[in-house]
Amino acid sequence: MSFEIIVIAIIGIGVWIFKEIKFDIKRKHRRDYYRNVYLKSDAWKRKRYVVLKRDNWKCVYCGKPATQVHHKRYARKNIGKEPIK
C-alpha cells in the first residue's frame, strides 16, 4: 500500500472517531437535560398528573396501581411537546 492510502485511511478513522465522540456528548447532554431539568419541571408534573388521573392511577397494561408515566416514543424533538394519548 502506498503512503497516501495509509494517510487517507488514518484520517478517515479519525473523522469517524470524532463523529462518534461528538454524538456521545450530544446524547449525554440530552439525557442529562431530560433527567435533571425536564422531569423536574412543572410542565412535566402537570402532564404526569393529567395522564395518571385519566387512567385512574392504574397501569394501562396490567391494571396495577401506576407509579410512573412513560412515553411510547422518545424523540428529542418531542421533549416538552409530548402528546397525551
PyMOL Python script that loads the backbone (N, CA, C, O; Angstrom):
from pymol import cmd

cmd.read_pdbstr("""\
ATOM      1  N   MET A   1       0.846  -1.182   0.000  1.00  0.00           N
ATOM      2  CA  MET A   1       0.000   0.000   0.000  1.00  0.00           C
ATOM      3  C   MET A   1       0.885   1.237   0.000  1.00  0.00           C
ATOM      4  O   MET A   1       1.975   1.252   0.571  1.00  0.00           O
ATOM      5  N   SER A   2       0.389   2.252  -0.647  1.00  0.00           N
ATOM      6  CA  SER A   2       1.175   3.474  -0.706  1.00  0.00           C
ATOM      7  C   SER A   2       0.929   4.323   0.542  1.00  0.00           C
ATOM      8  O   SER A   2      -0.040   4.132   1.277  1.00  0.00           O
ATOM      9  N   PHE A   3       1.813   5.231   0.737  1.00  0.00           N
ATOM     10  CA  PHE A   3       1.766   6.125   1.886  1.00  0.00           C
ATOM     11  C   PHE A   3       0.471   6.942   1.892  1.00  0.00           C
ATOM     12  O   PHE A   3      -0.123   7.155   2.949  1.00  0.00           O
ATOM     13  N   GLU A   4       0.030   7.400   0.709  1.00  0.00           N
ATOM     14  CA  GLU A   4      -1.171   8.227   0.611  1.00  0.00           C
ATOM     15  C   GLU A   4      -2.418   7.468   1.072  1.00  0.00           C
ATOM     16  O   GLU A   4      -3.279   8.026   1.752  1.00  0.00           O
ATOM     17  N   ILE A   5      -2.502   6.214   0.702  1.00  0.00           N
ATOM     18  CA  ILE A   5      -3.662   5.406   1.103  1.00  0.00           C
ATOM     19  C   ILE A   5      -3.691   5.226   2.616  1.00  0.00           C
ATOM     20  O   ILE A   5      -4.751   5.286   3.238  1.00  0.00           O
ATOM     21  N   ILE A   6      -2.525   5.006   3.198  1.00  0.00           N
ATOM     22  CA  ILE A   6      -2.443   4.851   4.657  1.00  0.00           C
ATOM     23  C   ILE A   6      -2.874   6.139   5.342  1.00  0.00           C
ATOM     24  O   ILE A   6      -3.628   6.098   6.315  1.00  0.00           O
ATOM     25  N   VAL A   7      -2.407   7.278   4.850  1.00  0.00           N
ATOM     26  CA  VAL A   7      -2.770   8.573   5.443  1.00  0.00           C
ATOM     27  C   VAL A   7      -4.276   8.800   5.324  1.00  0.00           C
ATOM     28  O   VAL A   7      -4.914   9.224   6.287  1.00  0.00           O
ATOM     29  N   ILE A   8      -4.842   8.524   4.164  1.00  0.00           N
ATOM     30  CA  ILE A   8      -6.289   8.699   3.966  1.00  0.00           C
ATOM     31  C   ILE A   8      -7.071   7.787   4.909  1.00  0.00           C
ATOM     32  O   ILE A   8      -8.081   8.206   5.473  1.00  0.00           O
ATOM     33  N   ALA A   9      -6.623   6.566   5.083  1.00  0.00           N
ATOM     34  CA  ALA A   9      -7.288   5.630   5.993  1.00  0.00           C
ATOM     35  C   ALA A   9      -7.228   6.138   7.429  1.00  0.00           C
ATOM     36  O   ALA A   9      -8.221   6.074   8.155  1.00  0.00           O
ATOM     37  N   ILE A  10      -6.081   6.635   7.835  1.00  0.00           N
ATOM     38  CA  ILE A  10      -5.928   7.160   9.205  1.00  0.00           C
ATOM     39  C   ILE A  10      -6.831   8.366   9.404  1.00  0.00           C
ATOM     40  O   ILE A  10      -7.478   8.492  10.443  1.00  0.00           O
ATOM     41  N   ILE A  11      -6.881   9.250   8.420  1.00  0.00           N
ATOM     42  CA  ILE A  11      -7.747  10.429   8.526  1.00  0.00           C
ATOM     43  C   ILE A  11      -9.206   9.999   8.601  1.00  0.00           C
ATOM     44  O   ILE A  11      -9.975  10.543   9.393  1.00  0.00           O
ATOM     45  N   GLY A  12      -9.592   9.020   7.775  1.00  0.00           N
ATOM     46  CA  GLY A  12     -10.973   8.522   7.796  1.00  0.00           C
ATOM     47  C   GLY A  12     -11.347   7.945   9.147  1.00  0.00           C
ATOM     48  O   GLY A  12     -12.444   8.193   9.648  1.00  0.00           O
ATOM     49  N   ILE A  13     -10.455   7.187   9.734  1.00  0.00           N
ATOM     50  CA  ILE A  13     -10.705   6.619  11.062  1.00  0.00           C
ATOM     51  C   ILE A  13     -10.812   7.726  12.097  1.00  0.00           C
ATOM     52  O   ILE A  13     -11.664   7.669  12.983  1.00  0.00           O
ATOM     53  N   GLY A  14      -9.957   8.727  11.991  1.00  0.00           N
ATOM     54  CA  GLY A  14     -10.002   9.861  12.917  1.00  0.00           C
ATOM     55  C   GLY A  14     -11.315  10.612  12.833  1.00  0.00           C
ATOM     56  O   GLY A  14     -11.893  10.981  13.855  1.00  0.00           O
ATOM     57  N   VAL A  15     -11.786  10.840  11.618  1.00  0.00           N
ATOM     58  CA  VAL A  15     -13.066  11.530  11.425  1.00  0.00           C
ATOM     59  C   VAL A  15     -14.201  10.704  12.019  1.00  0.00           C
ATOM     60  O   VAL A  15     -15.082  11.248  12.684  1.00  0.00           O
ATOM     61  N   TRP A  16     -14.185   9.405  11.785  1.00  0.00           N
ATOM     62  CA  TRP A  16     -15.221   8.523  12.326  1.00  0.00           C
ATOM     63  C   TRP A  16     -15.221   8.572  13.858  1.00  0.00           C
ATOM     64  O   TRP A  16     -16.280   8.675  14.477  1.00  0.00           O
ATOM     65  N   ILE A  17     -14.043   8.497  14.461  1.00  0.00           N
ATOM     66  CA  ILE A  17     -13.937   8.546  15.925  1.00  0.00           C
ATOM     67  C   ILE A  17     -14.456   9.875  16.449  1.00  0.00           C
ATOM     68  O   ILE A  17     -15.174   9.913  17.448  1.00  0.00           O
ATOM     69  N   PHE A  18     -14.094  10.982  15.770  1.00  0.00           N
ATOM     70  CA  PHE A  18     -14.559  12.304  16.190  1.00  0.00           C
ATOM     71  C   PHE A  18     -16.083  12.377  16.154  1.00  0.00           C
ATOM     72  O   PHE A  18     -16.694  12.904  17.083  1.00  0.00           O
ATOM     73  N   LYS A  19     -16.708  11.854  15.089  1.00  0.00           N
ATOM     74  CA  LYS A  19     -18.173  11.883  14.984  1.00  0.00           C
ATOM     75  C   LYS A  19     -18.825  11.060  16.092  1.00  0.00           C
ATOM     76  O   LYS A  19     -19.847  11.466  16.646  1.00  0.00           O
ATOM     77  N   GLU A  20     -18.245   9.916  16.416  1.00  0.00           N
ATOM     78  CA  GLU A  20     -18.782   9.079  17.485  1.00  0.00           C
ATOM     79  C   GLU A  20     -18.709   9.798  18.835  1.00  0.00           C
ATOM     80  O   GLU A  20     -19.660   9.765  19.615  1.00  0.00           O
ATOM     81  N   ILE A  21     -17.597  10.432  19.097  1.00  0.00           N
ATOM     82  CA  ILE A  21     -17.428  11.164  20.362  1.00  0.00           C
ATOM     83  C   ILE A  21     -18.417  12.319  20.424  1.00  0.00           C
ATOM     84  O   ILE A  21     -19.043  12.548  21.459  1.00  0.00           O
ATOM     85  N   LYS A  22     -18.560  13.042  19.329  1.00  0.00           N
ATOM     86  CA  LYS A  22     -19.492  14.177  19.286  1.00  0.00           C
ATOM     87  C   LYS A  22     -20.928  13.696  19.524  1.00  0.00           C
ATOM     88  O   LYS A  22     -21.679  14.328  20.266  1.00  0.00           O
ATOM     89  N   PHE A  23     -21.307  12.579  18.895  1.00  0.00           N
ATOM     90  CA  PHE A  23     -22.643  12.020  19.093  1.00  0.00           C
ATOM     91  C   PHE A  23     -22.862  11.630  20.547  1.00  0.00           C
ATOM     92  O   PHE A  23     -23.920  11.912  21.110  1.00  0.00           O
ATOM     93  N   ASP A  24     -21.870  10.984  21.163  1.00  0.00           N
ATOM     94  CA  ASP A  24     -21.990  10.575  22.562  1.00  0.00           C
ATOM     95  C   ASP A  24     -22.144  11.775  23.485  1.00  0.00           C
ATOM     96  O   ASP A  24     -22.911  11.717  24.446  1.00  0.00           O
ATOM     97  N   ILE A  25     -21.437  12.848  23.213  1.00  0.00           N
ATOM     98  CA  ILE A  25     -21.534  14.064  24.028  1.00  0.00           C
ATOM     99  C   ILE A  25     -22.935  14.657  23.910  1.00  0.00           C
ATOM    100  O   ILE A  25     -23.540  15.039  24.912  1.00  0.00           O
ATOM    101  N   LYS A  26     -23.448  14.734  22.684  1.00  0.00           N
ATOM    102  CA  LYS A  26     -24.800  15.280  22.497  1.00  0.00           C
ATOM    103  C   LYS A  26     -25.849  14.406  23.177  1.00  0.00           C
ATOM    104  O   LYS A  26     -26.780  14.920  23.797  1.00  0.00           O
ATOM    105  N   ARG A  27     -25.701  13.082  23.062  1.00  0.00           N
ATOM    106  CA  ARG A  27     -26.645  12.163  23.696  1.00  0.00           C
ATOM    107  C   ARG A  27     -26.631  12.326  25.209  1.00  0.00           C
ATOM    108  O   ARG A  27     -27.685  12.333  25.844  1.00  0.00           O
ATOM    109  N   LYS A  28     -25.441  12.459  25.791  1.00  0.00           N
ATOM    110  CA  LYS A  28     -25.327  12.648  27.238  1.00  0.00           C
ATOM    111  C   LYS A  28     -25.971  13.969  27.651  1.00  0.00           C
ATOM    112  O   LYS A  28     -26.650  14.036  28.675  1.00  0.00           O
ATOM    113  N   HIS A  29     -25.762  15.014  26.860  1.00  0.00           N
ATOM    114  CA  HIS A  29     -26.356  16.310  27.167  1.00  0.00           C
ATOM    115  C   HIS A  29     -27.887  16.221  27.152  1.00  0.00           C
ATOM    116  O   HIS A  29     -28.549  16.730  28.057  1.00  0.00           O
ATOM    117  N   ARG A  30     -28.452  15.569  26.116  1.00  0.00           N
ATOM    118  CA  ARG A  30     -29.907  15.418  26.045  1.00  0.00           C
ATOM    119  C   ARG A  30     -30.441  14.610  27.222  1.00  0.00           C
ATOM    120  O   ARG A  30     -31.457  14.964  27.820  1.00  0.00           O
ATOM    121  N   ARG A  31     -29.749  13.523  27.547  1.00  0.00           N
ATOM    122  CA  ARG A  31     -30.176  12.673  28.659  1.00  0.00           C
ATOM    123  C   ARG A  31     -30.129  13.434  29.978  1.00  0.00           C
ATOM    124  O   ARG A  31     -31.060  13.347  30.779  1.00  0.00           O
ATOM    125  N   ASP A  32     -29.055  14.176  30.205  1.00  0.00           N
ATOM    126  CA  ASP A  32     -28.929  14.939  31.441  1.00  0.00           C
ATOM    127  C   ASP A  32     -29.998  16.026  31.532  1.00  0.00           C
ATOM    128  O   ASP A  32     -30.577  16.243  32.596  1.00  0.00           O
ATOM    129  N   TYR A  33     -30.258  16.708  30.414  1.00  0.00           N
ATOM    130  CA  TYR A  33     -31.308  17.727  30.407  1.00  0.00           C
ATOM    131  C   TYR A  33     -32.652  17.086  30.740  1.00  0.00           C
ATOM    132  O   TYR A  33     -33.405  17.598  31.568  1.00  0.00           O
ATOM    133  N   TYR A  34     -32.944  15.967  30.093  1.00  0.00           N
ATOM    134  CA  TYR A  34     -34.221  15.289  30.304  1.00  0.00           C
ATOM    135  C   TYR A  34     -34.382  14.866  31.755  1.00  0.00           C
ATOM    136  O   TYR A  34     -35.428  15.108  32.359  1.00  0.00           O
ATOM    137  N   ARG A  35     -33.366  14.241  32.318  1.00  0.00           N
ATOM    138  CA  ARG A  35     -33.455  13.732  33.692  1.00  0.00           C
ATOM    139  C   ARG A  35     -33.407  14.836  34.745  1.00  0.00           C
ATOM    140  O   ARG A  35     -34.177  14.817  35.705  1.00  0.00           O
ATOM    141  N   ASN A  36     -32.509  15.789  34.567  1.00  0.00           N
ATOM    142  CA  ASN A  36     -32.235  16.760  35.629  1.00  0.00           C
ATOM    143  C   ASN A  36     -33.014  18.058  35.509  1.00  0.00           C
ATOM    144  O   ASN A  36     -33.115  18.807  36.480  1.00  0.00           O
ATOM    145  N   VAL A  37     -33.564  18.338  34.340  1.00  0.00           N
ATOM    146  CA  VAL A  37     -34.302  19.592  34.165  1.00  0.00           C
ATOM    147  C   VAL A  37     -35.767  19.306  33.832  1.00  0.00           C
ATOM    148  O   VAL A  37     -36.670  19.703  34.568  1.00  0.00           O
ATOM    149  N   TYR A  38     -35.988  18.618  32.726  1.00  0.00           N
ATOM    150  CA  TYR A  38     -37.359  18.458  32.245  1.00  0.00           C
ATOM    151  C   TYR A  38     -38.234  17.648  33.202  1.00  0.00           C
ATOM    152  O   TYR A  38     -39.348  18.073  33.509  1.00  0.00           O
ATOM    153  N   LEU A  39     -37.771  16.514  33.674  1.00  0.00           N
ATOM    154  CA  LEU A  39     -38.608  15.689  34.544  1.00  0.00           C
ATOM    155  C   LEU A  39     -38.890  16.351  35.898  1.00  0.00           C
ATOM    156  O   LEU A  39     -39.765  15.898  36.635  1.00  0.00           O
ATOM    157  N   LYS A  40     -38.168  17.401  36.224  1.00  0.00           N
ATOM    158  CA  LYS A  40     -38.407  18.128  37.474  1.00  0.00           C
ATOM    159  C   LYS A  40     -39.218  19.400  37.237  1.00  0.00           C
ATOM    160  O   LYS A  40     -39.503  20.141  38.178  1.00  0.00           O
ATOM    161  N   SER A  41     -39.586  19.653  35.991  1.00  0.00           N
ATOM    162  CA  SER A  41     -40.294  20.891  35.657  1.00  0.00           C
ATOM    163  C   SER A  41     -41.779  20.783  36.011  1.00  0.00           C
ATOM    164  O   SER A  41     -42.337  19.691  36.115  1.00  0.00           O
ATOM    165  N   ASP A  42     -42.393  21.940  36.191  1.00  0.00           N
ATOM    166  CA  ASP A  42     -43.829  21.980  36.467  1.00  0.00           C
ATOM    167  C   ASP A  42     -44.627  21.462  35.272  1.00  0.00           C
ATOM    168  O   ASP A  42     -45.673  20.838  35.452  1.00  0.00           O
ATOM    169  N   ALA A  43     -44.149  21.713  34.063  1.00  0.00           N
ATOM    170  CA  ALA A  43     -44.849  21.252  32.865  1.00  0.00           C
ATOM    171  C   ALA A  43     -44.944  19.729  32.866  1.00  0.00           C
ATOM    172  O   ALA A  43     -46.011  19.179  32.593  1.00  0.00           O
ATOM    173  N   TRP A  44     -43.839  19.038  33.169  1.00  0.00           N
ATOM    174  CA  TRP A  44     -43.873  17.573  33.200  1.00  0.00           C
ATOM    175  C   TRP A  44     -44.759  17.077  34.337  1.00  0.00           C
ATOM    176  O   TRP A  44     -45.497  16.107  34.164  1.00  0.00           O
ATOM    177  N   LYS A  45     -44.696  17.721  35.484  1.00  0.00           N
ATOM    178  CA  LYS A  45     -45.503  17.294  36.623  1.00  0.00           C
ATOM    179  C   LYS A  45     -46.994  17.413  36.309  1.00  0.00           C
ATOM    180  O   LYS A  45     -47.786  16.560  36.709  1.00  0.00           O
ATOM    181  N   ARG A  46     -47.377  18.482  35.584  1.00  0.00           N
ATOM    182  CA  ARG A  46     -48.784  18.633  35.188  1.00  0.00           C
ATOM    183  C   ARG A  46     -49.195  17.532  34.217  1.00  0.00           C
ATOM    184  O   ARG A  46     -50.259  16.933  34.367  1.00  0.00           O
ATOM    185  N   LYS A  47     -48.344  17.264  33.212  1.00  0.00           N
ATOM    186  CA  LYS A  47     -48.665  16.215  32.241  1.00  0.00           C
ATOM    187  C   LYS A  47     -48.777  14.859  32.936  1.00  0.00           C
ATOM    188  O   LYS A  47     -49.683  14.077  32.648  1.00  0.00           O
ATOM    189  N   ARG A  48     -47.861  14.596  33.839  1.00  0.00           N
ATOM    190  CA  ARG A  48     -47.868  13.331  34.563  1.00  0.00           C
ATOM    191  C   ARG A  48     -49.184  13.179  35.331  1.00  0.00           C
ATOM    192  O   ARG A  48     -49.815  12.123  35.296  1.00  0.00           O
ATOM    193  N   TYR A  49     -49.586  14.242  36.019  1.00  0.00           N
ATOM    194  CA  TYR A  49     -50.823  14.209  36.787  1.00  0.00           C
ATOM    195  C   TYR A  49     -52.028  13.967  35.877  1.00  0.00           C
ATOM    196  O   TYR A  49     -52.901  13.163  36.201  1.00  0.00           O
ATOM    197  N   VAL A  50     -52.073  14.660  34.739  1.00  0.00           N
ATOM    198  CA  VAL A  50     -53.186  14.514  33.805  1.00  0.00           C
ATOM    199  C   VAL A  50     -53.297  13.073  33.327  1.00  0.00           C
ATOM    200  O   VAL A  50     -54.393  12.516  33.265  1.00  0.00           O
ATOM    201  N   VAL A  51     -52.167  12.475  32.991  1.00  0.00           N
ATOM    202  CA  VAL A  51     -52.172  11.096  32.488  1.00  0.00           C
ATOM    203  C   VAL A  51     -52.577  10.122  33.586  1.00  0.00           C
ATOM    204  O   VAL A  51     -53.392   9.230  33.349  1.00  0.00           O
ATOM    205  N   LEU A  52     -52.023  10.279  34.775  1.00  0.00           N
ATOM    206  CA  LEU A  52     -52.380   9.377  35.876  1.00  0.00           C
ATOM    207  C   LEU A  52     -53.859   9.494  36.218  1.00  0.00           C
ATOM    208  O   LEU A  52     -54.529   8.487  36.447  1.00  0.00           O
ATOM    209  N   LYS A  53     -54.367  10.721  36.252  1.00  0.00           N
ATOM    210  CA  LYS A  53     -55.787  10.920  36.562  1.00  0.00           C
ATOM    211  C   LYS A  53     -56.663  10.310  35.468  1.00  0.00           C
ATOM    212  O   LYS A  53     -57.665   9.657  35.762  1.00  0.00           O
ATOM    213  N   ARG A  54     -56.282  10.526  34.198  1.00  0.00           N
ATOM    214  CA  ARG A  54     -57.049   9.980  33.081  1.00  0.00           C
ATOM    215  C   ARG A  54     -57.156   8.459  33.171  1.00  0.00           C
ATOM    216  O   ARG A  54     -58.198   7.885  32.856  1.00  0.00           O
ATOM    217  N   ASP A  55     -56.084   7.817  33.597  1.00  0.00           N
ATOM    218  CA  ASP A  55     -56.047   6.358  33.674  1.00  0.00           C
ATOM    219  C   ASP A  55     -56.406   5.830  35.062  1.00  0.00           C
ATOM    220  O   ASP A  55     -56.134   4.672  35.380  1.00  0.00           O
ATOM    221  N   ASN A  56     -57.015   6.682  35.886  1.00  0.00           N
ATOM    222  CA  ASN A  56     -57.438   6.310  37.240  1.00  0.00           C
ATOM    223  C   ASN A  56     -56.291   5.744  38.080  1.00  0.00           C
ATOM    224  O   ASN A  56     -56.485   4.827  38.878  1.00  0.00           O
ATOM    225  N   TRP A  57     -55.140   6.286  37.894  1.00  0.00           N
ATOM    226  CA  TRP A  57     -53.944   5.906  38.648  1.00  0.00           C
ATOM    227  C   TRP A  57     -53.655   4.408  38.551  1.00  0.00           C
ATOM    228  O   TRP A  57     -53.163   3.789  39.494  1.00  0.00           O
ATOM    229  N   LYS A  58     -53.977   3.840  37.376  1.00  0.00           N
ATOM    230  CA  LYS A  58     -53.712   2.421  37.145  1.00  0.00           C
ATOM    231  C   LYS A  58     -52.895   2.250  35.878  1.00  0.00           C
ATOM    232  O   LYS A  58     -53.003   3.038  34.939  1.00  0.00           O
ATOM    233  N   CYS A  59     -52.081   1.213  35.868  1.00  0.00           N
ATOM    234  CA  CYS A  59     -51.292   0.878  34.687  1.00  0.00           C
ATOM    235  C   CYS A  59     -52.234   0.424  33.583  1.00  0.00           C
ATOM    236  O   CYS A  59     -53.106  -0.415  33.808  1.00  0.00           O
ATOM    237  N   VAL A  60     -52.058   0.982  32.385  1.00  0.00           N
ATOM    238  CA  VAL A  60     -52.952   0.617  31.278  1.00  0.00           C
ATOM    239  C   VAL A  60     -52.661  -0.787  30.755  1.00  0.00           C
ATOM    240  O   VAL A  60     -53.465  -1.337  30.003  1.00  0.00           O
ATOM    241  N   TYR A  61     -51.542  -1.371  31.132  1.00  0.00           N
ATOM    242  CA  TYR A  61     -51.192  -2.712  30.660  1.00  0.00           C
ATOM    243  C   TYR A  61     -51.603  -3.805  31.635  1.00  0.00           C
ATOM    244  O   TYR A  61     -52.193  -4.808  31.236  1.00  0.00           O
ATOM    245  N   CYS A  62     -51.289  -3.611  32.922  1.00  0.00           N
ATOM    246  CA  CYS A  62     -51.556  -4.693  33.875  1.00  0.00           C
ATOM    247  C   CYS A  62     -52.670  -4.378  34.868  1.00  0.00           C
ATOM    248  O   CYS A  62     -53.164  -5.285  35.537  1.00  0.00           O
ATOM    249  N   GLY A  63     -53.075  -3.114  34.979  1.00  0.00           N
ATOM    250  CA  GLY A  63     -54.156  -2.747  35.880  1.00  0.00           C
ATOM    251  C   GLY A  63     -53.743  -2.484  37.313  1.00  0.00           C
ATOM    252  O   GLY A  63     -54.578  -2.106  38.134  1.00  0.00           O
ATOM    253  N   LYS A  64     -52.468  -2.676  37.631  1.00  0.00           N
ATOM    254  CA  LYS A  64     -51.987  -2.398  38.990  1.00  0.00           C
ATOM    255  C   LYS A  64     -51.841  -0.890  39.179  1.00  0.00           C
ATOM    256  O   LYS A  64     -51.816  -0.141  38.202  1.00  0.00           O
ATOM    257  N   PRO A  65     -51.744  -0.440  40.442  1.00  0.00           N
ATOM    258  CA  PRO A  65     -51.562   0.990  40.676  1.00  0.00           C
ATOM    259  C   PRO A  65     -50.335   1.534  39.934  1.00  0.00           C
ATOM    260  O   PRO A  65     -49.248   0.959  40.003  1.00  0.00           O
ATOM    261  N   ALA A  66     -50.525   2.641  39.232  1.00  0.00           N
ATOM    262  CA  ALA A  66     -49.447   3.232  38.443  1.00  0.00           C
ATOM    263  C   ALA A  66     -48.623   4.177  39.308  1.00  0.00           C
ATOM    264  O   ALA A  66     -49.169   4.962  40.084  1.00  0.00           O
ATOM    265  N   THR A  67     -47.338   4.093  39.169  1.00  0.00           N
ATOM    266  CA  THR A  67     -46.433   4.998  39.876  1.00  0.00           C
ATOM    267  C   THR A  67     -45.569   5.788  38.904  1.00  0.00           C
ATOM    268  O   THR A  67     -44.894   6.739  39.299  1.00  0.00           O
ATOM    269  N   GLN A  68     -45.589   5.394  37.628  1.00  0.00           N
ATOM    270  CA  GLN A  68     -44.758   6.054  36.630  1.00  0.00           C
ATOM    271  C   GLN A  68     -45.571   6.335  35.377  1.00  0.00           C
ATOM    272  O   GLN A  68     -46.582   5.687  35.108  1.00  0.00           O
ATOM    273  N   VAL A  69     -45.104   7.313  34.623  1.00  0.00           N
ATOM    274  CA  VAL A  69     -45.685   7.640  33.326  1.00  0.00           C
ATOM    275  C   VAL A  69     -44.557   7.546  32.320  1.00  0.00           C
ATOM    276  O   VAL A  69     -43.491   8.127  32.521  1.00  0.00           O
ATOM    277  N   HIS A  70     -44.788   6.813  31.231  1.00  0.00           N
ATOM    278  CA  HIS A  70     -43.761   6.633  30.208  1.00  0.00           C
ATOM    279  C   HIS A  70     -44.243   7.126  28.863  1.00  0.00           C
ATOM    280  O   HIS A  70     -45.440   7.159  28.577  1.00  0.00           O
ATOM    281  N   HIS A  71     -43.283   7.508  28.048  1.00  0.00           N
ATOM    282  CA  HIS A  71     -43.591   7.857  26.664  1.00  0.00           C
ATOM    283  C   HIS A  71     -43.626   6.573  25.847  1.00  0.00           C
ATOM    284  O   HIS A  71     -42.933   5.606  26.164  1.00  0.00           O
ATOM    285  N   LYS A  72     -44.428   6.570  24.805  1.00  0.00           N
ATOM    286  CA  LYS A  72     -44.384   5.436  23.886  1.00  0.00           C
ATOM    287  C   LYS A  72     -43.172   5.570  22.983  1.00  0.00           C
ATOM    288  O   LYS A  72     -42.601   4.569  22.551  1.00  0.00           O
ATOM    289  N   ARG A  73     -42.782   6.790  22.699  1.00  0.00           N
ATOM    290  CA  ARG A  73     -41.607   7.051  21.880  1.00  0.00           C
ATOM    291  C   ARG A  73     -40.814   8.167  22.539  1.00  0.00           C
ATOM    292  O   ARG A  73     -41.371   9.123  23.078  1.00  0.00           O
ATOM    293  N   TYR A  74     -39.524   8.020  22.483  1.00  0.00           N
ATOM    294  CA  TYR A  74     -38.642   9.056  22.994  1.00  0.00           C
ATOM    295  C   TYR A  74     -37.970   9.725  21.814  1.00  0.00           C
ATOM    296  O   TYR A  74     -37.076   9.147  21.197  1.00  0.00           O
ATOM    297  N   ALA A  75     -38.382  10.915  21.501  1.00  0.00           N
ATOM    298  CA  ALA A  75     -37.786  11.671  20.405  1.00  0.00           C
ATOM    299  C   ALA A  75     -37.325  13.017  20.941  1.00  0.00           C
ATOM    300  O   ALA A  75     -38.070  13.711  21.633  1.00  0.00           O
ATOM    301  N   ARG A  76     -36.115  13.371  20.622  1.00  0.00           N
ATOM    302  CA  ARG A  76     -35.554  14.611  21.168  1.00  0.00           C
ATOM    303  C   ARG A  76     -36.364  15.824  20.754  1.00  0.00           C
ATOM    304  O   ARG A  76     -36.408  16.813  21.485  1.00  0.00           O
ATOM    305  N   LYS A  77     -37.011  15.768  19.584  1.00  0.00           N
ATOM    306  CA  LYS A  77     -37.792  16.924  19.157  1.00  0.00           C
ATOM    307  C   LYS A  77     -39.103  17.039  19.930  1.00  0.00           C
ATOM    308  O   LYS A  77     -39.744  18.089  19.888  1.00  0.00           O
ATOM    309  N   ASN A  78     -39.517  15.982  20.638  1.00  0.00           N
ATOM    310  CA  ASN A  78     -40.782  15.995  21.376  1.00  0.00           C
ATOM    311  C   ASN A  78     -40.642  16.387  22.837  1.00  0.00           C
ATOM    312  O   ASN A  78     -41.655  16.568  23.512  1.00  0.00           O
ATOM    313  N   ILE A  79     -39.435  16.522  23.347  1.00  0.00           N
ATOM    314  CA  ILE A  79     -39.285  16.850  24.761  1.00  0.00           C
ATOM    315  C   ILE A  79     -39.987  18.185  25.038  1.00  0.00           C
ATOM    316  O   ILE A  79     -39.649  19.222  24.468  1.00  0.00           O
ATOM    317  N   GLY A  80     -40.954  18.117  25.916  1.00  0.00           N
ATOM    318  CA  GLY A  80     -41.736  19.289  26.257  1.00  0.00           C
ATOM    319  C   GLY A  80     -42.994  19.432  25.417  1.00  0.00           C
ATOM    320  O   GLY A  80     -43.850  20.264  25.718  1.00  0.00           O
ATOM    321  N   LYS A  81     -43.116  18.622  24.357  1.00  0.00           N
ATOM    322  CA  LYS A  81     -44.284  18.696  23.474  1.00  0.00           C
ATOM    323  C   LYS A  81     -44.896  17.320  23.282  1.00  0.00           C
ATOM    324  O   LYS A  81     -45.490  17.052  22.237  1.00  0.00           O
ATOM    325  N   GLU A  82     -44.764  16.450  24.262  1.00  0.00           N
ATOM    326  CA  GLU A  82     -45.265  15.102  24.135  1.00  0.00           C
ATOM    327  C   GLU A  82     -46.791  15.124  24.049  1.00  0.00           C
ATOM    328  O   GLU A  82     -47.451  15.821  24.820  1.00  0.00           O
ATOM    329  N   PRO A  83     -47.343  14.366  23.116  1.00  0.00           N
ATOM    330  CA  PRO A  83     -48.807  14.280  23.069  1.00  0.00           C
ATOM    331  C   PRO A  83     -49.300  13.393  24.211  1.00  0.00           C
ATOM    332  O   PRO A  83     -48.656  12.407  24.570  1.00  0.00           O
ATOM    333  N   ILE A  84     -50.440  13.757  24.768  1.00  0.00           N
ATOM    334  CA  ILE A  84     -51.030  12.946  25.832  1.00  0.00           C
ATOM    335  C   ILE A  84     -52.084  12.076  25.182  1.00  0.00           C
ATOM    336  O   ILE A  84     -53.231  12.487  25.007  1.00  0.00           O
ATOM    337  N   LYS A  85     -51.679  10.861  24.825  1.00  0.00           N
ATOM    338  CA  LYS A  85     -52.595   9.928  24.153  1.00  0.00           C
ATOM    339  C   LYS A  85     -52.843   8.748  25.041  1.00  0.00           C
ATOM    340  O   LYS A  85     -53.587   7.841  24.668  1.00  0.00           O
TER     341      LYS A  85
END
""", "prot")
cmd.dss("prot")
cmd.show_as("cartoon", "prot")
cmd.util.cbc("prot")
cmd.orient("prot")
